[in-house]
Amino acid sequence: MNLSVIMPAYNEQAGITAAVAEVQQQILDRFAPAELIVVNDGSRDRTGAILDDLARQDPRLRIINQANRGHGPAILTGLHAATGDHLFLVDSDQDPPGSF
């Protein structure tokens, strides 16, 4: 299965590391090949810098930094960038995948 997970993010510096780690552990580690595309939607805090650091540590993580356009357009950006045959959408501020 080739899976793409799309996660829009906006001003999530306090929780983005945990959100990414949860997706890595609960999805990426279980379904290979898989990728996590995080669309940083013009965050004004350190979200972009944190995501860039995380992406340097895991090649399965792709970051798209864009000007703030809102939640829907951020999802569409991620969908257009996805390479997977199967898509999974998750928000950076919702309950993590492992809590379902």
C-alpha positions as CSV (number, residue, x, y, z in Angstrom):
1,M,0.0,0.0,0.0
2,N,1.3,3.4,-0.9
3,L,-0.2,5.9,1.6
4,S,-0.1,9.7,1.9
5,V,-1.2,11.4,5.1
6,I,-2.0,15.1,4.8
7,M,-1.9,17.3,7.8
8,P,-2.6,21.1,7.6
9,A,-1.1,23.1,10.4
10,Y,-1.4,26.7,11.6
11,N,0.3,28.1,14.7
12,E,0.8,24.7,16.3
13,Q,4.3,25.1,17.8
14,A,3.2,23.7,21.2
15,G,1.8,20.4,19.8
16,I,3.2,19.8,16.3
17,T,6.1,17.6,17.4
18,A,3.7,15.3,19.2
19,A,1.2,15.3,16.4
20,V,3.9,14.3,13.8
21,A,5.4,11.7,16.2
22,E,1.9,10.1,16.6
23,V,1.4,9.9,12.9
24,Q,4.9,8.5,12.4
25,Q,4.3,5.8,15.1
26,Q,0.7,4.9,14.4
27,I,0.7,5.2,10.6
28,L,4.0,5.6,8.8
29,D,5.8,2.8,10.8
30,R,2.9,0.4,10.1
31,F,2.1,1.1,6.5
32,A,5.1,1.3,4.1
33,P,5.6,2.9,1.8
34,A,4.0,6.0,3.4
35,E,4.5,9.7,3.6
36,L,3.3,12.5,5.8
37,I,2.8,15.8,4.1
38,V,2.4,18.7,6.5
39,V,1.1,21.9,5.0
40,N,2.3,24.8,7.2
41,D,-0.4,27.4,6.3
42,G,1.4,30.6,7.1
43,S,2.1,30.0,10.7
44,R,3.3,33.1,12.6
45,D,5.0,31.1,15.4
46,R,7.8,28.5,15.2
47,T,5.7,25.8,13.6
48,G,7.5,26.0,10.2
49,A,11.0,25.9,11.8
50,I,10.0,22.9,14.0
51,L,8.6,21.1,11.0
52,D,11.7,21.7,8.9
53,D,13.8,20.3,11.7
54,L,11.6,17.2,11.9
55,A,11.7,16.7,8.1
56,R,15.5,16.7,8.2
57,Q,15.3,13.6,10.5
58,D,12.7,11.6,8.6
59,P,12.6,11.3,4.8
60,R,9.0,10.2,5.0
61,L,8.0,13.7,6.1
62,R,7.5,16.4,3.6
63,I,6.8,20.0,4.5
64,I,5.0,22.5,2.3
65,N,5.3,26.1,3.6
66,Q,2.7,28.4,2.1
67,A,1.1,31.8,2.8
68,N,-2.0,31.6,5.0
69,R,-5.0,30.6,2.9
70,G,-7.1,28.7,5.3
71,H,-7.8,25.1,6.3
72,G,-9.5,24.0,3.1
73,P,-6.9,25.3,0.7
74,A,-4.2,23.8,2.9
75,I,-5.8,20.4,2.5
76,L,-6.1,20.9,-1.2
77,T,-2.4,21.8,-1.4
78,G,-1.5,18.6,0.4
79,L,-3.8,16.5,-1.8
80,H,-2.2,17.9,-4.9
81,A,1.3,17.1,-3.5
82,A,0.4,13.5,-2.4
83,T,2.0,10.6,-4.2
84,G,0.1,7.8,-2.5
85,D,-2.7,5.7,-3.9
86,H,-4.5,6.0,-0.6
87,L,-5.0,9.2,1.2
88,F,-5.6,9.9,4.9
89,L,-6.4,13.4,6.3
90,V,-5.6,14.3,9.9
91,D,-5.6,17.7,11.6
92,S,-2.6,18.7,13.7
93,D,-4.9,19.8,16.6
94,Q,-7.3,16.8,16.8
95,D,-7.1,13.6,18.7
96,P,-4.1,11.6,17.5
97,P,-4.6,8.5,15.3
98,G,-3.7,6.1,18.1
99,S,-6.7,7.3,20.2
100,F,-9.4,6.0,17.8
